[in-house]
Amino acid sequence: MVNTKVNLGGLEMATPVATASGTFGYGTEYIGAVDYAKLGAVTAKGIRLEPWPGNAMPRHCEVPGGLVNAIGLQGTGVEQFLSITVPWYREESAATAGRSVPLIANIWGGSVDEYAEVARRLGDAVDAIELNVSCPNVKSGGHTFGQDPAVLAQVVRATRDATRLPLIVKLAPNVPSIAPYVAACEDAGADALSLINTIPAMVIDIERRVPVLANRSGGLSGQGIHPVAVKLVHDAHRATRLPILAMGGVFDARDAIEFLLAGATAVAVGTATFSDPGVVAAVHDGIVDYCIRHGFSSVTELTGNLAE
Ligand SMILES: Cc1cc2nc3c(=O)[nH]c(=O)nc-3n(C[C@H](O)[C@H](O)[C@H](O)COP(=O)(O)O)c2cc1C
């Protein structure tokens, strides 16, 4: 019998497998298609204070080994999330899983104050908050919050002061070294890190000589980014004691186990769910099977357990 429980910075997860924000709707859309009993947490699509329309279409494009998307954070605002989405999720997910499956709210904003206000309004309606810092800081000329350790620290600190929930900060992959960003999050009061978000990317229609996406560029996700994500998780783990939720091209249990050995406490399945929702259960079962084959009684023994 393998103990699959993990603790992600105060978030108790019955299994180490979560879903990645933006790839699993608001958590109810996959009922009937995914075995929720095998999920340790569901991360909802990103929300800000007000509803947000996202970018013009076309806003996604398949490429070899991945998907480039520029959805532009389309989402319901925090009020609809609280009044409709959360109660609906709680009822439906508990009924299908036979237990409560923790819900992580993924939040973003155009200013530090907006992040803090969304966190404040969420109260204790969700089980954890994940900050998406890969969005433009409107007040400081549009640079993303996650691209400057000092700004990152500000947003984490302000959100920390606004919530007692486990606070997960989702790091951007396109930085020269992850260590200063990890340190900024740790010092500012984060409970956990998640990585990676999508990698900036662009696709061109050579016949029309125009970018395929209306937004011109987007973010790459899927199998092609997995080795990049493993390296960043490994580097982040060496730089911190904070637990890590790893994502980026998890398509099977092997990908997930790589993340755990690199230093992750839990993993999230994202783009893979679009082509096969069954990946979630297969990843869970494959991790358990690996533990049995290698004599580990608890999934926690895998974290950072590289033979060096
Ligand atoms: C269509 C789409 C929408 C996404 N929306 C969000 C979002 O709202 N907030 C966020 O933090 N990440 C978002 N992401 C990033 C994913 O959560 C994840 O970090 C990334 O896709 C890497 O994992 P994957 O390769 O398994 O998809 C989105 C990704 C995709 C493909």
The ligand as a Tripos MOL2 file, in Angstrom:
@<TRIPOS>MOLECULE
LIG
   31    33     1     0     0
SMALL
NO_CHARGES

@<TRIPOS>ATOM
      1 C1         -5.1400   27.0020  -23.1410 C.3       1 LIG1
      2 C2         -4.3040   27.3190  -21.9360 C.ar      1 LIG1
      3 C3         -4.7610   28.2400  -20.9950 C.ar      1 LIG1
      4 C4         -3.9790   28.5470  -19.8600 C.ar      1 LIG1
      5 N1         -4.4690   29.4380  -18.9360 N.ar      1 LIG1
      6 C5         -3.7350   29.6970  -17.8150 C.ar      1 LIG1
      7 C6         -4.2440   30.5750  -16.8050 C.ar      1 LIG1
      8 O1         -5.3840   31.0750  -16.8680 O.2       1 LIG1
      9 N2         -3.4450   30.8310  -15.7190 N.ar      1 LIG1
     10 C7         -2.1930   30.2600  -15.5860 C.ar      1 LIG1
     11 O2         -1.5070   30.5280  -14.5890 O.2       1 LIG1
     12 N3         -1.7160   29.3910  -16.5130 N.ar      1 LIG1
     13 C8         -2.4510   29.1110  -17.6170 C.ar      1 LIG1
     14 N4         -1.9620   28.2120  -18.5540 N.ar      1 LIG1
     15 C9         -0.6400   27.5470  -18.3290 C.3       1 LIG1
     16 C10        -0.8160   26.1210  -17.7630 C.3       1 LIG1
     17 O3         -1.4640   26.1370  -16.5130 O.3       1 LIG1
     18 C11         0.5460   25.4070  -17.6240 C.3       1 LIG1
     19 O4          1.3700   26.1380  -16.7430 O.3       1 LIG1
     20 C12         1.2740   25.2630  -18.9590 C.3       1 LIG1
     21 O5          0.3680   25.0040  -19.9990 O.3       1 LIG1
     22 C13         2.3260   24.1380  -18.9160 C.3       1 LIG1
     23 O6          1.7370   22.8820  -18.6530 O.3       1 LIG1
     24 P1          1.3040   21.8550  -19.8310 P.3       1 LIG1
     25 O7          2.4450   21.7730  -20.7950 O.co2     1 LIG1
     26 O8          1.0240   20.5600  -19.1480 O.co2     1 LIG1
     27 O9          0.0850   22.4320  -20.4580 O.co2     1 LIG1
     28 C14        -2.7280   27.9060  -19.6900 C.ar      1 LIG1
     29 C15        -2.2880   26.9650  -20.6420 C.ar      1 LIG1
     30 C16        -3.0620   26.6610  -21.7420 C.ar      1 LIG1
     31 C17        -2.5530   25.6250  -22.7350 C.3       1 LIG1
@<TRIPOS>BOND
     1     1     2 1
     2     2     3 ar
     3     2    30 ar
     4     3     4 ar
     5     4     5 ar
     6     4    28 ar
     7     5     6 ar
     8     6     7 ar
     9     6    13 1
    10     7     8 2
    11     7     9 ar
    12     9    10 ar
    13    10    11 2
    14    10    12 ar
    15    12    13 ar
    16    13    14 ar
    17    14    15 1
    18    14    28 ar
    19    15    16 1
    20    16    17 1
    21    16    18 1
    22    18    19 1
    23    18    20 1
    24    20    21 1
    25    20    22 1
    26    22    23 1
    27    23    24 1
    28    24    25 2
    29    24    26 1
    30    24    27 1
    31    28    29 ar
    32    29    30 ar
    33    30    31 1
@<TRIPOS>SUBSTRUCTURE
     1 LIG1         1 GROUP 0 **** ****
